[in-house]
């Protein structure tokens, strides 16, 4: 029988002892409680304990406990100064009696700080300290006072990096959950805004908040969000994608069924439509559900310029088709359907391909893989040289490949147009999906020609129509077709015509503004004046 070393056995015994004391109540003996708290937190060097004497005659020991770096130092110092100064006043009364009554202290002491809670157990004390609170322990009191002094070094609110616009708000989310909630609340100052916060992750205990507008968000969607978040069982949540992969409807589809944004204005607009936002502490990207396909082709800037009735969005759909099918159609036509090419162009392509040792499919595959390598290299390299390397690398490699006779000039043009079209998508997630499917259609075009591409498109449309996001059809409002929702699908009508919310979301209040409002009267008066 194998025996564990004495040191390991002792460590396991101490660990099991600490675990068993997690839910133990505070004893009221200051030094004993501090020793137990230090032991349960592993005697960490960043655990700060500030002991002092309070009371009219400085006869009562107390201690402030917090973790360096998680708290705002000025708040902690202000809390200690306020408590020490007020404890010297005559209103303190009987020191031994009132020191043991933390509720009396809470009522009579002017704590000019944030949230304050009382607790009696070590588990609650540990949880408070680990989220940046300062805990007050007093000799003879079996209660602890938890004061919210969270802060420390945080990234300031800056311009969004991945979802930039020419016109519109230039502020983006940060890694601080409370800051992100405040950014949204500044956009929507409604008393019906609701925030529900829970902790997910057995080890990280990450704060995850659900935001919605009561009376607009559908109750069934809210129930599904709560249920799916409650079923997550994992050690840690470090980024929003952890949550996204757990709550998405189709686990194996290449299409995202949950969208994300780092723009408070985009999240606020989604909440006003009846969607639900999921905010995760430690990441600047907020999840939005339900998500439909048309949503990934929309940009925040669409709503900050005059309505163009779908001109820009139609351009994005054209870019989608080019990015998805341009290489596969070129392969299919040059391999199987040369009769579809005009004679002059066919002669030019034949002259270009003379001496090329690879078929069109291998030629396109090499160019696409090379461009993907350049794209990833540009992302991973330092920002100062990443863009230059990707551009220069593409030009040099493309020119050298043509001069070496490995690829034809036409193939370089096709791959370049495909790459440029792939950068038009407002959603990076949808761009990844199109990049993956592009290789599938290249294989279909090389194997079966245009017939294979058409069959692949039919299968793709059927798959997308089969998808849903939290009970909402993924292809709505096109399939199923909803005429009232077409005002913000492929086209974007003027704001004064978008007086209803998307019907597919089943909002509690369908209309954005009731008929007969002041805006309607003003618009009618303006029309009459123009006619006159």
PAVOVEX-639090 format. One record per residue (C-alpha): chain; residue in one letter; x, y, z. Coordinates in nm, 3 decimals. Layout:
BEGIN
> A_A_X_Y_Z
...
% end
This chain:
BEGIN
> A_X_0.000_0.000_0.000
> A_X_0.148_0.338_-0.105
> A_X_0.180_0.605_0.162
> A_X_0.180_0.975_0.094
> A_X_0.472_1.185_0.222
> A_X_0.413_1.349_0.555
> A_X_0.432_1.699_0.406
> A_X_0.170_1.618_0.140
> A_X_-0.050_1.448_0.398
> A_X_-0.027_1.753_0.622
> A_X_-0.117_1.980_0.329
> A_X_-0.420_1.767_0.243
> A_X_-0.531_1.770_0.605
> A_X_-0.497_2.147_0.619
> A_X_-0.685_2.180_0.288
> A_X_-0.969_1.958_0.409
> A_X_-0.977_2.150_0.737
> A_X_-0.999_2.482_0.554
> A_X_-1.272_2.341_0.330
> A_X_-1.467_2.217_0.629
> A_X_-1.439_2.562_0.794
> A_X_-1.571_2.742_0.485
> A_X_-1.922_2.768_0.623
> A_X_-1.812_2.804_0.985
> A_X_-1.940_3.116_1.166
> A_X_-1.712_3.386_1.294
> A_X_-1.607_3.330_1.655
> A_X_-1.589_3.694_1.761
> A_X_-1.227_3.651_1.871
> A_X_-1.036_3.886_1.643
> A_X_-0.700_3.709_1.631
> A_X_-0.857_3.366_1.594
> A_X_-1.078_3.485_1.306
> A_X_-0.784_3.657_1.135
> A_X_-0.570_3.344_1.168
> A_X_-0.847_3.128_1.021
> A_X_-0.903_3.373_0.735
> A_X_-0.532_3.384_0.654
> A_X_-0.517_3.005_0.656
> A_X_-0.817_2.966_0.424
> A_X_-0.663_3.215_0.179
> A_X_-0.329_3.035_0.187
> A_X_-0.140_3.314_0.368
> A_X_-0.127_3.505_0.039
> A_X_0.119_3.793_0.032
> A_X_-0.135_4.031_-0.123
> A_X_-0.382_3.980_0.165
> A_X_-0.355_4.302_0.368
> A_X_-0.465_4.318_0.733
> A_X_-0.467_4.658_0.901
> A_X_-0.520_4.634_1.276
> A_X_-0.600_4.933_1.497
> A_X_-0.752_5.028_1.830
> A_X_-1.083_5.215_1.833
> A_X_-1.319_5.358_2.090
> A_X_-1.306_5.668_2.310
> A_X_-1.004_5.532_2.495
> A_X_-0.861_5.318_2.211
> A_X_-0.936_5.001_2.400
> A_X_-1.121_4.795_2.135
> A_X_-0.912_4.603_1.873
> A_X_-1.040_4.585_1.514
> A_X_-0.898_4.495_1.174
> A_X_-0.960_4.593_0.813
> A_X_-0.896_4.310_0.566
> A_X_-0.859_4.355_0.188
> A_X_-0.652_4.239_-0.109
> A_X_-0.404_4.478_-0.263
> A_X_-0.477_4.565_-0.626
> A_X_-0.847_4.477_-0.610
> A_X_-0.948_4.777_-0.401
> A_X_-0.934_5.151_-0.452
> A_X_-0.678_5.271_-0.200
> A_X_-0.841_5.609_-0.140
> A_X_-1.172_5.443_-0.056
> A_X_-1.004_5.208_0.192
> A_X_-0.812_5.492_0.360
> A_X_-1.126_5.707_0.374
> A_X_-1.319_5.418_0.528
> A_X_-1.052_5.360_0.795
> A_X_-1.025_5.731_0.875
> A_X_-1.401_5.775_0.902
> A_X_-1.441_5.472_1.125
> A_X_-1.151_5.567_1.354
> A_X_-1.259_5.930_1.386
> A_X_-1.623_5.854_1.461
> A_X_-1.536_5.582_1.712
> A_X_-1.372_5.848_1.936
> A_X_-1.695_6.044_1.975
> A_X_-1.908_6.023_2.286
> A_X_-2.203_5.880_2.091
> A_X_-2.018_5.550_2.087
> A_X_-2.174_5.470_2.424
> A_X_-2.076_5.148_2.593
> A_X_-1.775_5.030_2.386
> A_X_-1.803_4.663_2.471
> A_X_-2.178_4.652_2.411
> A_X_-2.183_4.845_2.084
> A_X_-1.863_4.689_1.949
> A_X_-2.038_4.354_1.962
> A_X_-2.341_4.489_1.776
> A_X_-2.235_4.550_1.416
> A_X_-2.590_4.652_1.323
> A_X_-2.572_4.942_1.569
> A_X_-2.243_5.049_1.416
> A_X_-2.393_5.029_1.067
> A_X_-2.681_5.256_1.169
> A_X_-2.479_5.518_1.358
> A_X_-2.153_5.542_1.166
> A_X_-2.143_5.763_0.851
> A_X_-1.992_5.525_0.595
> A_X_-1.952_5.737_0.281
> A_X_-1.886_5.437_0.055
> A_X_-2.075_5.197_-0.170
> A_X_-2.263_4.879_-0.090
> A_X_-2.241_4.759_0.273
> A_X_-2.339_4.413_0.394
> A_X_-2.328_4.216_0.718
> A_X_-2.213_3.856_0.732
> A_X_-2.145_3.589_0.992
> A_X_-1.958_3.318_0.796
> A_X_-1.605_3.279_0.663
> A_X_-1.729_3.184_0.316
> A_X_-1.905_3.518_0.273
> A_X_-1.603_3.702_0.412
> A_X_-1.370_3.528_0.164
> A_X_-1.603_3.597_-0.129
> A_X_-1.624_3.964_-0.035
> A_X_-1.248_4.005_-0.004
> A_X_-1.183_3.828_-0.336
> A_X_-1.407_4.068_-0.531
> A_X_-1.239_4.379_-0.394
> A_X_-1.441_4.453_-0.080
> A_X_-1.291_4.560_0.252
> A_X_-1.404_4.355_0.553
> A_X_-1.416_4.501_0.905
> A_X_-1.371_4.266_1.203
> A_X_-1.408_4.385_1.564
> A_X_-1.307_4.208_1.882
> A_X_-1.610_4.062_2.056
> A_X_-1.835_4.079_1.747
> A_X_-1.931_3.761_1.564
> A_X_-2.037_3.963_1.258
> A_X_-1.826_4.119_0.983
> A_X_-1.897_4.434_0.787
> A_X_-1.830_4.405_0.411
> A_X_-1.780_4.741_0.235
> A_X_-1.758_4.773_-0.142
> A_X_-1.426_4.942_-0.215
> A_X_-1.353_4.762_-0.540
> A_X_-1.135_4.945_-0.788
> A_X_-0.769_4.921_-0.870
> A_X_-0.615_4.969_-1.213
> A_X_-0.873_4.956_-1.491
> A_X_-0.865_5.041_-1.860
> A_X_-1.040_5.367_-1.935
> A_X_-1.332_5.397_-2.175
> A_X_-1.180_5.434_-2.522
> A_X_-1.286_5.417_-2.885
> A_X_-1.399_5.071_-3.007
> A_X_-1.120_4.891_-3.187
> A_X_-1.305_4.632_-3.398
> A_X_-1.636_4.810_-3.468
> A_X_-1.539_5.160_-3.571
> A_X_-1.770_5.411_-3.736
> A_X_-1.726_5.747_-3.908
> A_X_-2.029_5.899_-3.738
> A_X_-2.175_5.801_-3.404
> A_X_-2.065_5.753_-3.042
> A_X_-1.693_5.686_-3.006
> A_X_-1.695_5.496_-2.677
> A_X_-1.652_5.125_-2.623
> A_X_-1.691_4.878_-2.341
> A_X_-1.408_4.802_-2.099
> A_X_-1.320_4.496_-1.891
> A_X_-1.506_4.635_-1.585
> A_X_-1.860_4.497_-1.552
> A_X_-2.003_4.790_-1.355
> A_X_-1.857_5.039_-1.603
> A_X_-2.020_4.853_-1.892
> A_X_-2.357_4.847_-1.716
> A_X_-2.327_5.222_-1.652
> A_X_-2.245_5.288_-2.019
> A_X_-2.569_5.118_-2.122
> A_X_-2.772_5.289_-1.852
> A_X_-2.651_5.627_-1.980
> A_X_-2.809_5.537_-2.314
> A_X_-3.136_5.405_-2.169
> A_X_-3.253_5.601_-1.864
> A_X_-3.562_5.388_-1.811
> A_X_-3.687_5.259_-1.475
> A_X_-3.785_4.940_-1.656
> A_X_-3.422_4.848_-1.722
> A_X_-3.342_4.530_-1.529
> A_X_-3.003_4.385_-1.435
> A_X_-2.964_4.033_-1.296
> A_X_-2.616_3.926_-1.184
> A_X_-2.494_3.578_-1.102
> A_X_-2.158_3.409_-1.060
> A_X_-2.048_3.139_-1.307
> A_X_-1.732_2.934_-1.279
> A_X_-1.646_2.718_-0.981
> A_X_-1.295_2.861_-0.953
> A_X_-1.308_3.205_-1.117
> A_X_-1.653_3.299_-0.978
> A_X_-1.700_3.537_-1.271
> A_X_-1.983_3.789_-1.248
> A_X_-2.227_3.754_-1.538
> A_X_-2.513_4.004_-1.575
> A_X_-2.832_3.984_-1.779
> A_X_-2.976_4.314_-1.900
> A_X_-3.320_4.362_-2.051
> A_X_-3.608_4.607_-2.056
> A_X_-3.910_4.479_-1.870
> A_X_-4.225_4.506_-2.076
> A_X_-4.035_4.483_-2.404
> A_X_-3.824_4.166_-2.380
> A_X_-4.014_3.842_-2.434
> A_X_-4.062_3.635_-2.116
> A_X_-3.988_3.306_-2.297
> A_X_-3.654_3.437_-2.426
> A_X_-3.565_3.554_-2.075
> A_X_-3.652_3.213_-1.932
> A_X_-3.428_3.038_-2.186
> A_X_-3.138_3.275_-2.111
> A_X_-3.167_3.214_-1.737
> A_X_-3.197_2.838_-1.780
> A_X_-2.899_2.807_-2.015
> A_X_-2.677_3.021_-1.794
> A_X_-2.784_2.819_-1.492
> A_X_-2.678_2.494_-1.661
> A_X_-2.318_2.607_-1.723
> A_X_-2.080_2.403_-1.507
> A_X_-1.716_2.486_-1.568
> A_X_-1.412_2.587_-1.365
> A_X_-1.363_2.930_-1.516
> A_X_-1.510_3.198_-1.742
> A_X_-1.240_3.424_-1.887
> A_X_-1.412_3.569_-2.195
> A_X_-1.759_3.602_-2.342
> A_X_-1.698_3.319_-2.591
> A_X_-1.697_3.073_-2.298
> A_X_-2.059_3.169_-2.236
> A_X_-2.144_3.188_-2.607
> A_X_-2.045_2.829_-2.680
> A_X_-2.252_2.702_-2.389
> A_X_-2.575_2.887_-2.467
> A_X_-2.583_2.880_-2.849
> A_X_-2.856_2.674_-3.012
> A_X_-2.664_2.481_-3.277
> A_X_-2.339_2.348_-3.130
> A_X_-2.187_2.231_-3.460
> A_X_-2.307_2.489_-3.713
> A_X_-2.049_2.719_-3.870
> A_X_-2.292_3.010_-3.837
> A_X_-2.298_3.207_-3.512
> A_X_-2.637_3.216_-3.338
> A_X_-2.520_3.465_-3.073
> A_X_-2.386_3.805_-3.170
> A_X_-2.151_4.028_-2.974
> A_X_-2.065_4.396_-2.966
> A_X_-1.818_4.628_-2.796
> A_X_-2.037_4.933_-2.860
> A_X_-2.282_5.050_-2.589
> A_X_-2.503_5.216_-2.852
> A_X_-2.544_4.887_-3.043
> A_X_-2.634_4.701_-2.724
> A_X_-2.881_4.973_-2.626
> A_X_-3.046_4.953_-2.970
> A_X_-3.075_4.575_-2.934
> A_X_-3.238_4.611_-2.591
> A_X_-3.490_4.857_-2.734
> A_X_-3.583_4.597_-2.996
> A_X_-3.659_4.339_-2.726
> A_X_-3.330_4.148_-2.718
> A_X_-3.134_4.044_-2.409
> A_X_-2.774_4.146_-2.336
> A_X_-2.530_3.927_-2.143
> A_X_-2.235_4.109_-1.987
> A_X_-1.932_3.920_-1.855
> A_X_-1.681_4.069_-1.615
> A_X_-1.332_4.085_-1.763
> A_X_-1.420_4.127_-2.131
> A_X_-1.526_4.429_-2.340
> A_X_-1.755_4.221_-2.564
> A_X_-2.123_4.193_-2.471
> A_X_-2.336_3.906_-2.601
> A_X_-2.675_3.980_-2.759
> A_X_-2.953_3.723_-2.803
> A_X_-3.151_3.626_-3.006
> A_X_-2.939_3.674_-3.318
> A_X_-3.059_3.640_-3.678
> A_X_-2.861_3.629_-4.002
> A_X_-2.961_3.978_-4.117
> A_X_-2.824_4.119_-3.793
> A_X_-2.469_4.015_-3.887
> A_X_-2.491_4.221_-4.207
> A_X_-2.590_4.540_-4.024
> A_X_-2.353_4.805_-3.895
> A_X_-2.410_5.067_-3.628
> A_X_-2.324_5.332_-3.884
> A_X_-2.631_5.235_-4.092
> A_X_-2.847_5.418_-3.839
> A_X_-2.636_5.732_-3.804
> A_X_-2.656_5.845_-4.168
> A_X_-2.951_5.929_-4.385
> A_X_-3.144_5.623_-4.500
> A_X_-3.005_5.496_-4.831
> A_X_-3.283_5.235_-4.868
> A_X_-3.046_4.942_-4.868
> A_X_-2.770_5.058_-5.101
> A_X_-2.484_4.985_-4.859
> A_X_-2.642_4.669_-4.724
> A_X_-2.700_4.535_-5.074
> A_X_-2.332_4.597_-5.137
> A_X_-2.253_4.381_-4.833
> A_X_-2.468_4.098_-4.965
> A_X_-2.291_4.123_-5.301
> A_X_-1.960_4.104_-5.114
> A_X_-2.093_3.797_-4.932
> A_X_-2.162_3.621_-5.261
> A_X_-1.821_3.719_-5.403
> A_X_-1.633_3.610_-5.091
> A_X_-1.818_3.279_-5.078
> A_X_-1.838_3.178_-5.444
> A_X_-1.582_3.369_-5.655
> A_X_-1.297_3.111_-5.636
> A_X_-1.533_2.813_-5.672
> A_X_-1.710_2.962_-5.976
> A_X_-1.376_3.040_-6.141
> A_X_-1.261_2.683_-6.080
> A_X_-1.587_2.533_-6.206
> A_X_-1.607_2.745_-6.522
> A_X_-1.242_2.705_-6.624
> A_X_-1.248_2.331_-6.552
> A_X_-1.591_2.211_-6.671
> A_X_-1.777_2.495_-6.842
> A_X_-1.538_2.666_-7.080
> A_X_-1.825_2.722_-7.325
> A_X_-1.966_2.983_-7.087
> A_X_-1.659_3.205_-7.130
> A_X_-1.646_3.452_-7.424
> A_X_-1.395_3.346_-7.689
> A_X_-1.161_3.643_-7.644
> A_X_-1.152_3.595_-7.267
> A_X_-1.108_3.219_-7.305
> A_X_-0.807_3.272_-7.531
> A_X_-0.658_3.514_-7.278
> A_X_-0.709_3.273_-6.988
> A_X_-0.564_2.984_-7.190
> A_X_-0.256_3.190_-7.268
> A_X_-0.215_3.277_-6.901
> A_X_-0.248_2.916_-6.791
> A_X_0.002_2.790_-7.045
> A_X_0.288_2.644_-6.851
> A_X_0.104_2.640_-6.515
> A_X_0.181_2.296_-6.363
> A_X_-0.125_2.277_-6.135
> A_X_-0.497_2.247_-6.203
> A_X_-0.716_2.544_-6.116
> A_X_-0.829_2.394_-5.784
> A_X_-0.473_2.342_-5.654
> A_X_-0.378_2.684_-5.783
> A_X_-0.668_2.851_-5.598
> A_X_-0.607_2.642_-5.286
> A_X_-0.243_2.750_-5.268
> A_X_-0.333_3.117_-5.308
> A_X_-0.614_3.105_-5.051
> A_X_-0.398_2.926_-4.792
> A_X_-0.117_3.173_-4.855
> A_X_-0.348_3.468_-4.801
> A_X_-0.490_3.314_-4.482
> A_X_-0.133_3.274_-4.353
> A_X_-0.062_3.639_-4.431
> A_X_-0.382_3.745_-4.257
> A_X_-0.297_3.553_-3.941
> A_X_0.062_3.676_-3.949
> A_X_-0.056_4.036_-3.974
> A_X_-0.280_3.987_-3.669
> A_X_-0.016_3.817_-3.453
> A_X_0.274_4.047_-3.541
> A_X_0.331_4.379_-3.362
> A_X_0.081_4.640_-3.473
> A_X_0.351_4.873_-3.608
> A_X_0.469_4.621_-3.868
> A_X_0.173_4.384_-3.899
> A_X_-0.016_4.584_-4.162
> A_X_0.297_4.651_-4.365
> A_X_0.400_4.285_-4.364
> A_X_0.056_4.166_-4.476
> A_X_0.032_4.416_-4.764
> A_X_0.391_4.388_-4.884
> A_X_0.386_4.011_-4.838
> A_X_0.074_3.975_-5.053
> A_X_0.217_4.194_-5.331
> A_X_0.557_4.030_-5.333
> A_X_0.430_3.673_-5.310
> A_X_0.161_3.731_-5.572
> A_X_0.403_3.890_-5.818
> A_X_0.672_3.627_-5.753
> A_X_0.424_3.341_-5.795
> A_X_0.312_3.477_-6.133
> A_X_0.669_3.534_-6.251
> A_X_0.765_3.182_-6.141
> A_X_0.479_3.033_-6.342
> A_X_0.308_2.875_-6.037
> A_X_-0.021_3.066_-6.067
> A_X_-0.192_3.267_-6.336
> A_X_-0.255_3.643_-6.313
> A_X_-0.632_3.583_-6.333
> A_X_-0.618_3.363_-6.022
> A_X_-0.434_3.636_-5.832
> A_X_-0.709_3.882_-5.928
> A_X_-0.986_3.642_-5.820
> A_X_-0.823_3.572_-5.482
> A_X_-0.758_3.943_-5.424
> A_X_-1.120_4.040_-5.495
> A_X_-1.234_3.758_-5.269
> A_X_-1.011_3.879_-4.986
> A_X_-1.124_4.240_-5.020
> A_X_-1.489_4.132_-5.015
> A_X_-1.426_3.935_-4.695
> A_X_-1.325_4.251_-4.510
> A_X_-1.662_4.423_-4.572
> A_X_-1.857_4.214_-4.318
> A_X_-1.944_4.417_-4.005
> A_X_-1.928_4.094_-3.800
> A_X_-1.592_3.920_-3.766
> A_X_-1.768_3.594_-3.667
> A_X_-1.967_3.585_-3.991
> A_X_-1.646_3.651_-4.185
> A_X_-1.489_3.339_-4.031
> A_X_-1.795_3.131_-4.129
> A_X_-1.773_3.250_-4.491
> A_X_-1.398_3.177_-4.501
> A_X_-1.459_2.819_-4.390
> A_X_-1.741_2.760_-4.637
> A_X_-1.533_2.903_-4.922
> A_X_-1.304_2.600_-4.916
> A_X_-1.605_2.366_-4.920
> A_X_-1.746_2.529_-5.232
> A_X_-1.404_2.527_-5.396
> A_X_-1.402_2.149_-5.352
> A_X_-1.757_2.118_-5.489
> A_X_-1.671_2.333_-5.791
> A_X_-1.358_2.130_-5.865
> A_X_-1.546_1.797_-5.832
> A_X_-1.887_1.860_-5.987
> A_X_-1.872_2.204_-6.150
> A_X_-2.159_2.450_-6.122
> A_X_-2.398_2.162_-6.051
> A_X_-2.208_2.085_-5.730
> A_X_-2.207_2.452_-5.629
> A_X_-2.585_2.479_-5.680
> A_X_-2.649_2.164_-5.474
> A_X_-2.422_2.304_-5.202
> A_X_-2.613_2.634_-5.200
> A_X_-2.945_2.452_-5.167
> A_X_-2.808_2.254_-4.873
> A_X_-2.673_2.574_-4.718
> A_X_-3.007_2.757_-4.744
> A_X_-3.192_2.459_-4.596
> A_X_-2.945_2.445_-4.309
> A_X_-2.978_2.817_-4.237
> A_X_-3.358_2.797_-4.247
> A_X_-3.338_2.510_-3.998
> A_X_-3.137_2.715_-3.747
> A_X_-3.292_2.918_-3.468
> A_X_-3.168_3.141_-3.188
> A_X_-3.358_3.120_-2.860
> A_X_-3.673_3.021_-3.044
> A_X_-3.641_3.288_-3.316
> A_X_-3.591_3.161_-3.677
> A_X_-3.238_3.239_-3.791
> A_X_-3.344_3.364_-4.136
> A_X_-3.626_3.586_-4.016
> A_X_-3.768_3.817_-4.136
> A_X_-3.697_3.664_-4.481
> A_X_-3.794_3.309_-4.385
> A_X_-4.057_3.306_-4.252
> A_X_-4.133_3.622_-4.444
> A_X_-4.265_3.910_-4.233
> A_X_-4.356_4.215_-4.434
> A_X_-4.359_4.449_-4.135
> A_X_-3.998_4.361_-4.048
> A_X_-3.860_4.428_-4.397
> A_X_-3.811_4.793_-4.304
> A_X_-3.483_4.703_-4.132
> A_X_-3.371_4.381_-4.302
> A_X_-3.203_4.431_-4.640
> A_X_-3.322_4.791_-4.661
> A_X_-3.327_5.056_-4.387
> A_X_-3.615_5.296_-4.411
> A_X_-3.607_5.639_-4.240
> A_X_-3.646_5.642_-3.863
> A_X_-3.989_5.800_-3.875
> A_X_-4.114_5.491_-4.060
> A_X_-3.968_5.238_-3.814
> A_X_-4.242_5.271_-3.553
> A_X_-4.264_4.899_-3.470
> A_X_-4.019_4.651_-3.321
> A_X_-3.931_4.321_-3.495
> A_X_-4.229_4.087_-3.471
> A_X_-4.004_3.779_-3.470
> A_X_-3.878_3.873_-3.121
> A_X_-4.235_3.874_-2.980
> A_X_-4.180_4.198_-2.785
> A_X_-4.418_4.284_-2.507
> A_X_-4.473_4.625_-2.663
> A_X_-4.465_4.601_-3.042
> A_X_-4.485_4.971_-3.122
> A_X_-4.193_5.204_-3.062
> A_X_-4.428_5.505_-3.057
> A_X_-4.810_5.501_-3.042
> A_X_-5.003_5.645_-3.330
> A_X_-5.103_6.005_-3.295
> A_X_-4.789_6.114_-3.110
> A_X_-4.627_6.452_-3.144
> A_X_-4.372_6.314_-3.390
> A_X_-4.651_6.193_-3.620
> A_X_-4.821_6.533_-3.607
> A_X_-4.496_6.716_-3.675
> A_X_-4.420_6.490_-3.971
> A_X_-4.770_6.542_-4.112
> A_X_-4.744_6.919_-4.062
> A_X_-4.409_6.920_-4.239
> A_X_-4.558_6.726_-4.530
> A_X_-4.851_6.967_-4.557
> A_X_-4.614_7.266_-4.556
> A_X_-4.403_7.106_-4.828
> A_X_-4.713_7.042_-5.036
> A_X_-4.827_7.397_-4.985
% end
